[in-house]
Amino acid sequence: MTTLPCNIGDQGVAQTLYRNPFECQSSAEEQSGDISEHHGINVYNPVMLKTNFNMYMGKKCEYKCDTCEKTFQFKSRLLRHFRIHTGVRPFCCHICGKRFNQKSILQVHQRIHTGERPFSCDICGKTFNQKSILNVHKRIHTVVHSVEKPFKCDVCGNGFNRRYNLDLHVRVHTGEKPYKCNTCGKSFSSCVNMKKHIRIHTGEKPYTCKDCGKEFADSSAFKNHLRVHTGEKPFKCTYCMRKFATRTTLKRHTRTHTGEKPYKCTVCDKNFGHKTDLKSHMRMHTGEKPYKCVTCGDQFSTWSKLNKHKKSGHVCLLSA
């Protein structure tokens, strides 16, 4: 049993840490007052008790990982962390057999089988199996106040609240891509997009879905994926009220109403509503044919043309 001696006077007070962390061992006469005010220490609070224990002992308890030297205040957290290095997954789902390195992750996983949704939105009542997904959902109800956007694009008229954001946007029209990947030479319009691309080469996928275990290289794709599990479609078209799971899909859809075509060919000045359509069109000028038939070797500028070729039974090859 470990006790904490009282250093105030000679009263011989000790607070037992394990069997009864709130018990004062002084005489009955000394305990006549409120023990919670004993020498100014709130012994009813376990956190405060531990803090005072460390203070009196004159040292901080630390447990160090021998592999990466990261330190932890509690031994249990060190043991849990060490599974990252060993790959041990001691917690097994009794339904599907999938294993996990933390009990909390197993508990979240098991809700897939049980259908349990313990987290409820206090605004609309919708329920979720993870608190993180509930937090994402709550953003739907957040009132977004109108923000002044003094920086206007001269090409399409879109407004931005910062000059930096406008400069990034203008590159959509100019085609400027000042950031280059040192591995493959591919260029990007922003540093953020280049960093996301680099993960293709490194294989890094820091975002993991707790529902299905799928991993993602960037946070936006991860957030969009979470809506597969929740069925959430927070982006609504103001023209036809149709709902979409991603902002990008909504933007593409909205252009069917507005007729907007923000993507312009730098060779023939033709405009397009979707970036992918512009890319396909540009191959007419460059002659690029990246889609190859594995059967006959013919190459095509678009995926749809390759599929059409396959369905035709390789007519072009037979005619040749």
VOGU-3710 file (C-alpha; in Angstrom, 3 decimals, decimal comma):
1> mttlpcnigd> 0,000/0,000/0,000  1,403/3,434/-0,910  0,586/6,461/1,249  1,109/10,181/0,808  2,451/11,844/3,969  1,231/15,310/4,946  4,106/17,782/5,079  2,096/20,495/6,845  3,026/20,567/10,512  3,344/17,342/12,450
11> qgvaqtlyrn> -0,220/16,088/12,085  0,854/12,781/10,509  -1,858/12,833/7,857  -1,681/10,251/5,056  -3,969/9,707/2,071  -4,211/6,033/1,027  -3,848/5,823/-2,755  -5,132/2,402/-3,681  -7,471/0,715/-1,212  -9,302/3,966/-0,429
21> pfecqssaee> -7,945/6,994/-2,270  -10,107/9,461/-0,309  -9,446/8,247/3,246  -7,604/10,491/5,694  -5,620/8,444/8,242  -5,382/11,197/10,898  -6,996/10,866/14,325  -10,765/11,144/14,773  -10,283/14,500/16,458  -8,420/15,870/13,448
31> qsgdisehhg> -11,142/14,554/11,094  -13,887/16,530/12,780  -13,829/19,076/9,965  -14,794/18,575/6,294  -12,191/16,210/4,809  -12,722/17,741/1,338  -11,122/20,950/2,671  -8,265/19,166/4,422  -5,163/21,357/3,978  -6,737/22,875/0,870
41> invynpvmlk> -6,597/19,568/-1,073  -9,815/18,375/-2,705  -9,362/14,684/-1,912  -12,798/13,896/-3,334  -11,309/14,527/-6,775  -9,115/11,573/-7,947  -7,360/13,751/-10,538  -6,373/16,311/-7,914  -5,265/13,506/-5,604  -2,926/12,074/-8,242
51> tnfnmymgkk> -1,617/15,557/-9,054  -0,752/16,175/-5,417  0,797/12,714/-5,167  3,171/13,469/-8,050  3,934/16,871/-6,556  4,883/15,424/-3,172  6,862/12,564/-4,647  8,812/15,103/-6,668  8,717/13,100/-9,879  6,463/12,419/-12,855
61> ceykcdtcek> 5,565/8,846/-13,766  6,572/8,133/-17,362  6,621/4,925/-19,386  8,844/4,991/-22,446  8,480/2,944/-25,636  11,792/1,193/-26,378  11,098/1,302/-30,123  10,227/4,956/-30,811  10,973/6,504/-27,359  7,513/8,036/-27,089
71> tfqfksrllr> 6,484/8,483/-23,441  3,178/7,816/-21,703  1,826/8,699/-18,271  0,181/5,308/-17,770  1,537/1,821/-18,396  -1,758/0,717/-20,010  -1,385/3,378/-22,699  2,187/2,266/-23,395  1,014/-1,343/-23,838  -1,745/-0,210/-26,209
81> hfrihtgvrp> 0,715/1,944/-28,192  3,241/-0,922/-28,463  0,760/-2,908/-30,605  1,453/-0,427/-33,411  4,998/-1,808/-33,593  4,203/-5,474/-32,992  1,046/-5,667/-35,115  -0,719/-7,610/-32,360  -4,530/-7,463/-32,592  -5,884/-9,207/-29,502
91> fcchicgkrf> -9,520/-8,134/-29,852  -11,553/-10,342/-32,194  -15,092/-9,885/-33,530  -16,990/-13,065/-32,645  -19,274/-12,607/-35,664  -16,938/-12,060/-38,630  -13,533/-12,845/-37,113  -11,967/-9,483/-37,913  -9,302/-8,455/-35,386  -8,434/-5,080/-33,853
101> nqksilqvhq> -5,636/-3,666/-31,706  -8,003/-1,697/-29,439  -11,146/-2,785/-27,632  -12,869/0,535/-28,403  -12,411/0,027/-32,166  -13,834/-3,491/-31,874  -16,888/-2,108/-30,081  -17,448/0,427/-32,874  -17,028/-2,322/-35,486  -19,576/-4,616/-33,814
111> rihtgerpfs> -22,279/-1,986/-34,345  -22,138/-2,894/-38,048  -23,522/-6,316/-37,107  -25,901/-5,216/-34,337  -27,234/-2,122/-36,100  -26,753/-0,153/-32,871  -26,726/3,650/-33,348  -26,181/5,192/-29,912  -25,372/8,727/-31,069  -28,393/10,875/-31,870
121> cdicgktfnq> -28,618/14,339/-33,454  -30,399/16,611/-30,985  -31,775/18,714/-33,852  -33,295/16,223/-36,314  -33,160/12,979/-34,320  -31,059/11,070/-36,870  -28,903/8,379/-35,257  -25,339/7,224/-35,958  -23,003/4,451/-34,823  -20,024/6,787/-34,304
131> ksilnvhkri> -19,719/10,123/-32,564  -17,343/11,373/-35,275  -19,975/10,738/-37,957  -22,565/12,559/-35,830  -20,228/15,570/-35,627  -19,875/15,588/-39,430  -23,670/15,375/-39,774  -24,277/18,309/-37,407  -22,586/20,640/-39,856  -25,712/20,378/-42,020
141> htvvhsvekp> -27,643/22,286/-39,382  -24,943/24,904/-38,823  -26,070/28,321/-40,015  -23,430/29,690/-42,366  -23,429/33,469/-42,251  -22,778/35,341/-45,462  -19,172/36,452/-45,716  -18,002/39,385/-47,786  -16,105/38,194/-50,860  -14,347/41,240/-52,293
151> fkcdvcgngf> -11,969/39,341/-54,594  -13,771/38,565/-57,866  -12,628/36,364/-60,733  -12,553/38,369/-64,004  -13,327/35,248/-66,037  -16,343/33,669/-64,307  -17,289/36,202/-61,614  -16,864/33,884/-58,609  -16,049/35,725/-55,386  -13,478/34,896/-52,692
161> nrrynldlhv> -12,738/36,273/-49,225  -8,962/36,047/-49,654  -6,630/37,045/-52,472  -4,799/33,703/-52,062  -7,988/31,733/-52,791  -8,660/33,846/-55,880  -5,117/33,230/-57,167  -5,622/29,468/-56,767  -8,973/29,629/-58,566  -7,626/31,625/-61,531
171> rvhtgekpyk> -5,330/28,705/-62,354  -8,458/26,744/-63,324  -8,822/29,124/-66,265  -5,136/29,695/-67,074  -4,022/26,085/-66,668  -1,030/27,217/-64,595  0,508/24,413/-62,514  3,576/25,688/-60,655  4,000/22,746/-58,250  5,855/19,720/-59,595
181> cntcgksfss> 6,208/16,177/-58,220  9,893/15,262/-57,939  9,108/11,575/-58,476  7,058/11,533/-61,689  7,193/15,140/-62,893  3,401/15,694/-62,759  2,418/19,310/-62,120  -0,298/20,751/-59,881  -2,060/24,072/-59,406  -1,697/24,025/-55,604
191> cvnmkkhiri> 0,806/22,736/-53,057  -1,978/20,867/-51,201  -2,891/18,860/-54,304  0,750/18,018/-54,905  1,131/16,695/-51,337  -1,969/14,526/-51,802  -0,502/13,189/-55,050  2,837/12,320/-53,432  1,000/9,793/-51,241  0,419/7,745/-54,414
201> htgekpytck> 4,162/7,140/-54,526  4,661/6,706/-50,762  1,535/4,600/-50,268  0,609/6,664/-47,220  -3,104/6,489/-46,280  -3,524/8,209/-42,915  -7,339/8,196/-42,823  -9,079/4,922/-41,855  -12,828/4,252/-41,757  -13,768/2,604/-38,446
211> dcgkefadss> -16,825/1,020/-40,048  -15,219/-0,963/-42,868  -11,474/-0,434/-42,415  -11,015/1,247/-45,822  -8,069/3,652/-45,922  -7,745/6,992/-47,695  -4,900/9,260/-48,708  -6,752/12,573/-48,245  -9,310/13,839/-45,740  -11,919/15,036/-48,257
221> afknhlrvht> -12,239/11,593/-49,853  -12,462/10,092/-46,358  -15,313/12,433/-45,351  -17,169/11,693/-48,577  -16,779/7,963/-47,906  -18,281/8,239/-44,412  -21,538/9,306/-46,045  -21,726/5,888/-47,731  -22,381/4,453/-44,264  -24,624/7,256/-43,008
231> gekpfkctyc> -26,587/7,805/-46,241  -26,175/11,503/-45,615  -26,666/13,907/-48,552  -26,108/17,385/-47,143  -25,748/19,299/-50,424  -29,057/20,383/-51,972  -29,649/21,870/-55,419  -31,492/25,197/-55,107  -33,109/24,683/-58,528  -34,649/21,208/-58,251
241> mrkfatrttl> -34,051/20,354/-54,543  -32,167/17,193/-55,471  -29,608/16,176/-52,808  -26,009/15,049/-53,199  -23,395/13,472/-50,956  -20,516/15,715/-52,103  -20,154/19,390/-52,913  -18,328/18,543/-56,155  -21,251/16,446/-57,416  -23,652/19,275/-56,577
251> krhtrthtge> -21,532/21,789/-58,498  -21,454/19,571/-61,574  -25,210/19,065/-61,356  -25,943/22,789/-60,913  -24,264/23,539/-64,241  -27,012/21,550/-65,987  -29,383/24,290/-64,795  -27,150/27,344/-65,276  -25,409/26,300/-68,505  -22,097/27,425/-66,977
261> kpykctvcdk> -18,988/26,124/-68,734  -15,944/27,298/-66,752  -13,351/25,015/-68,368  -11,880/26,441/-71,560  -9,660/24,783/-74,152  -6,493/26,840/-74,611  -6,159/25,637/-78,233  -9,600/26,199/-79,784  -11,350/28,211/-77,006  -14,185/25,679/-76,675
271> nfghktdlks> -15,829/25,673/-73,212  -16,881/22,722/-71,064  -19,002/22,240/-67,956  -16,836/19,502/-66,484  -13,079/19,271/-66,068  -13,077/15,635/-67,238  -14,770/16,678/-70,499  -12,039/19,246/-71,099  -9,335/16,621/-70,506  -10,963/14,255/-72,999
281> hmrmhtgekp> -11,274/17,069/-75,526  -7,616/18,102/-75,157  -6,569/14,662/-76,376  -7,993/15,565/-79,778  -5,282/18,207/-80,025  -2,456/16,247/-78,405  -3,249/12,880/-80,004  -2,871/11,184/-76,637  -4,572/7,786/-76,347  -4,068/6,496/-72,807
291> ykcvtcgdqf> -6,692/3,705/-72,887  -5,389/0,487/-74,410  -7,250/-2,691/-75,349  -5,431/-5,619/-73,718  -6,760/-7,990/-76,406  -5,742/-6,317/-79,648  -3,533/-3,449/-78,510  -5,637/-0,642/-80,059  -5,537/2,626/-78,130  -8,256/5,198/-77,487
301> stwsklnkhk> -8,521/8,737/-76,172  -11,427/8,015/-73,778  -12,599/5,156/-71,594  -16,020/5,169/-73,265  -14,459/4,647/-76,719  -12,456/1,717/-75,386  -15,615/0,130/-73,945  -17,460/0,661/-77,228  -14,575/-1,037/-79,028  -14,719/-4,038/-76,670
311> ksghvcllsa> -18,478/-4,441/-77,130  -18,085/-4,359/-80,911  -15,963/-7,511/-80,749  -12,796/-5,723/-81,887  -14,296/-4,769/-85,262  -11,407/-2,493/-86,087  -8,954/-5,387/-85,655  -11,015/-7,797/-87,773  -11,484/-5,235/-90,532  -7,772/-4,615/-90,569
//
